Amino acid sequence: MKKTTDTTNNDRLLAWLSTIPVGDFSEIREQIMRDCGITRYVLSYWLSGRTKIPYLAMQKIEEIAGKRIFEY
């Protein structure tokens, strides 16, 4: 059974995005949507934890970030 204190990959994405300077955020968000082939609604679902982030999308996001973000 999962603990409520466990950090999800959705939480990790949100935490990383919160470190991006405000002036760069829009560009990064657009790049994630473009590279992952998703809409802003899907990104919103990922950030809110409503849907899981697919493995290939996690890899693309880590390429954009230039570092490891997620737990596989």
WOSUL-V971956 format. One record per residue. RES is the residue in three letters. SS is DSSP state (~ for helix, > for strand, _ for the rest). PSI is psi in whole degrees, 0 to 359 (999 if undefined). D_FIRST is the distance of its C-alpha to the first C-alpha in Angstrom with 2 decimals. Layout:
RES:SS:PSI:D_FIRST / RES:SS:PSI:D_FIRST
This chain:
MET:_:140:0.00 / LYS:_:137:3.79 / LYS:_:150:6.57 / THR:_:345:9.55 / THR:_:356:11.81 / ASP:_:137:10.77 / THR:_:129:13.90 / THR:_:168:14.03 / ASN:~:330:17.07 / ASN:~:318:18.37 / ASP:~:320:18.49 / ARG:~:321:20.22 / LEU:~:314:22.75 / LEU:~:318:23.52 / ALA:~:318:24.00 / TRP:~:315:26.35 / LEU:~:330:28.28 / SER:_:346:28.86 / THR:_:352:30.79 / ILE:_:131:33.24 / PRO:_:144:36.62 / VAL:~:319:37.41 / GLY:~:338:40.36 / ASP:~:348:38.32 / PHE:~:313:35.31 / SER:~:317:36.91 / GLU:~:317:38.03 / ILE:~:316:34.64 / ARG:~:315:32.94 / GLU:~:321:35.65 / GLN:~:319:35.26 / ILE:~:313:31.51 / MET:~:318:32.28 / ARG:~:309:35.22 / ASP:~:329:33.69 / CYS:~:350:30.48 / GLY:_:42:32.57 / ILE:_:168:30.72 / THR:_:171:31.94 / ARG:~:334:31.36 / TYR:~:319:29.22 / VAL:~:316:26.74 / LEU:~:319:26.74 / SER:~:319:26.18 / TYR:~:321:23.13 / TRP:~:315:21.73 / LEU:~:328:22.58 / SER:~:351:21.08 / GLY:_:11:17.78 / ARG:_:329:18.74 / THR:_:154:18.74 / LYS:_:151:17.48 / ILE:_:124:20.25 / PRO:_:152:21.54 / TYR:~:312:22.01 / LEU:~:325:25.80 / ALA:~:322:25.81 / MET:~:319:23.87 / GLN:~:317:26.61 / LYS:~:317:29.33 / ILE:~:321:28.05 / GLU:~:327:27.98 / GLU:~:317:31.53 / ILE:~:317:32.59 / ALA:~:332:31.04 / GLY:_:19:32.56 / LYS:_:167:29.56 / ARG:_:132:25.97 / ILE:_:319:23.55 / PHE:_:161:20.38 / GLU:_:127:17.77 / TYR:_:999:17.95
